[in-house]
Amino acid sequence: VVCSGISGIMIVPKEDRKKIYRYPLQEGVLYAKKDYTQEKHDEIDTRNLYVLKLMQSFRSRELVKEQYAWRHNYYFLTEEGLQFLREYLGVPNEVVPNTHKKPERPAERRQERGDRGDRPPRRGGYDGPREGGYRDSYRTGEGRGFGRGADKMGQAPGDYAPQ
């Protein structure tokens, strides 16, 4: 594969190209630090420059979507890119990247609302009203707070004299 860019043409060895192509097929995403002098890529045993240039080629052919943040390029495989990699590497359609797999759910069903198992009952919310607490008397004139409705609770103390 020949990658062309602003600086000219680069030939990527076939072994390195296959290593780079296998990674997004397995994971679905690939990142590379935007450092053209870095000897090795952080995840793949190849030069970082090869990864950057191959992904630049993929981006121009719309096989990946690129996101740049904090000196790192993040590449997300598109459906066209997935199909291209399957054909190039000769893998069956059953092989899907990890990002395309659904997470495994536990075998047991969620408990019905109200059956909380060994957890204590909630204070308020769906399980009924609260059992006591300072919030029950909020704004009811039982001597708590000076917020809205404080004028209903009575006047200021007799020795209070603001200046």
matplotlib code that plots the C-alpha trace (Angstrom):
import matplotlib.pyplot as plt

x = [0.0, 1.3, 0.2, 0.6, 0.4, 1.8, 5.4, 5.3, 4.8, 5.3, 5.5, 4.2, 5.5, 2.9, 3.4, 2.9, -0.1, -1.8, -1.1, -2.7, -5.7, -6.4, -6.6, -9.6, -11.3, -10.9, -11.6, -13.7, -11.6, -8.0, -6.1, -2.7, -0.7, -0.1, 3.7, 5.4, 8.7, 7.4, 9.1, 6.4, 2.6, 1.2, -1.0, 0.3, 3.9, 4.7, 5.8, 3.3, 4.0, 2.6, -0.6, -1.1, -0.5, -2.7, -5.5, -5.1, -5.6, -8.7, -10.1, -9.8, -11.7, -14.3, -13.5, -13.0, -14.3, -11.6, -11.9, -8.9, -8.4, -5.3, -2.7, -4.4, -6.3, -9.2, -10.4, -13.9, -14.5, -17.5, -19.6, -17.7, -14.4, -15.5, -16.5, -13.2, -11.1, -13.2, -12.5, -8.8, -8.0, -10.3, -12.4, -16.1, -19.0, -19.5, -16.4, -17.5, -15.5, -15.9, -17.7, -20.4, -21.1, -23.9, -22.9, -23.9, -26.8, -27.1, -29.4, -31.7, -34.5, -34.8, -36.9, -40.3, -40.8, -41.6, -39.8, -36.4, -35.0, -32.6, -32.3, -34.0, -37.1, -36.6, -37.3, -40.0, -40.2, -42.0, -42.3, -44.6, -44.2, -41.2, -41.1, -40.4, -37.4, -37.0, -38.3, -41.8, -42.1, -40.6, -42.8, -45.5, -44.9, -43.4, -40.5, -38.0, -36.3, -36.6, -37.2, -40.4, -43.4, -41.4, -43.8, -46.5, -44.6, -44.7, -42.8, -39.1, -38.0, -38.6, -34.9, -34.1, -33.1, -31.4, -29.1]
y = [0.0, 3.4, 6.3, 9.7, 12.9, 16.4, 15.2, 12.6, 8.9, 6.2, 2.5, 0.5, -3.1, -5.8, -7.3, -3.9, -3.1, -6.4, -5.7, -2.3, -3.6, -6.3, -4.0, -1.9, -5.0, -6.6, -3.5, -1.2, 1.9, 2.9, 5.8, 7.2, 9.9, 12.7, 12.3, 11.4, 10.7, 8.2, 4.9, 2.5, 2.7, 2.3, -0.7, -2.2, -3.5, -1.1, 2.4, 5.1, 6.9, 3.9, 3.9, 7.7, 7.4, 4.4, 5.9, 9.1, 7.0, 5.3, 8.7, 10.1, 7.0, 7.4, 4.0, 5.6, 8.7, 10.7, 12.6, 14.7, 15.6, 16.4, 15.4, 12.1, 11.0, 8.6, 6.6, 4.9, 2.2, 2.8, 0.0, 0.5, 0.2, -2.9, -4.5, -3.4, -5.0, -8.2, -8.5, -7.6, -9.9, -12.7, -13.1, -14.1, -11.7, -13.3, -11.5, -8.2, -5.6, -5.4, -2.0, -3.6, -6.4, -6.0, -6.3, -9.5, -9.1, -11.1, -14.1, -13.1, -10.7, -7.3, -7.4, -5.9, -2.4, -2.6, -5.9, -4.6, -7.8, -7.4, -3.6, -1.3, 0.6, 4.0, 7.2, 8.7, 8.1, 5.0, 3.1, 5.7, 8.8, 9.4, 8.3, 11.5, 13.7, 17.5, 17.8, 16.8, 20.1, 22.3, 25.4, 24.1, 26.6, 24.1, 26.4, 25.4, 27.8, 31.5, 31.1, 31.7, 31.6, 32.7, 35.7, 33.2, 31.8, 35.0, 38.2, 38.6, 38.2, 41.3, 42.0, 41.9, 45.4, 45.6, 48.6]
z = [0.0, -0.9, 1.3, -0.2, 1.8, 1.7, 2.2, -0.6, -0.9, 1.8, 1.3, 4.3, 4.7, 4.3, 7.7, 9.4, 7.2, 8.3, 12.0, 11.7, 9.7, 12.2, 15.2, 14.1, 12.8, 16.3, 18.4, 16.1, 17.2, 17.0, 18.4, 17.6, 19.2, 16.6, 16.9, 13.7, 15.4, 17.9, 17.2, 18.3, 18.5, 22.0, 21.2, 17.9, 17.4, 14.5, 13.8, 14.8, 11.5, 9.6, 11.7, 11.1, 7.4, 6.9, 8.9, 6.9, 3.7, 5.3, 6.3, 2.7, 1.5, 4.2, 5.8, 9.2, 11.0, 12.8, 16.0, 17.3, 20.9, 23.0, 20.4, 19.8, 16.7, 17.3, 14.4, 14.3, 11.8, 9.4, 7.8, 4.6, 6.4, 8.2, 4.8, 3.3, 6.1, 6.0, 2.3, 2.5, 5.5, 4.2, 7.4, 7.4, 8.0, 11.4, 12.7, 14.2, 16.2, 20.0, 19.6, 17.5, 20.0, 22.5, 26.1, 27.8, 30.3, 33.4, 33.1, 35.9, 35.2, 36.9, 40.0, 39.8, 41.0, 44.7, 45.3, 46.4, 47.7, 50.7, 50.3, 52.8, 51.7, 50.1, 51.9, 49.7, 46.0, 44.7, 47.9, 49.6, 51.8, 54.0, 57.5, 59.5, 58.9, 58.8, 55.3, 56.4, 58.4, 55.7, 55.2, 57.5, 60.3, 62.8, 63.6, 60.9, 58.5, 57.6, 53.8, 51.9, 54.2, 57.2, 57.6, 58.4, 61.3, 63.3, 63.8, 64.6, 68.2, 70.5, 71.1, 67.4, 66.2, 62.8, 62.2]

ax = plt.figure().add_subplot(projection="3d")
ax.plot(x, y, z, "-o")
ax.set_aspect("equal")
plt.show()
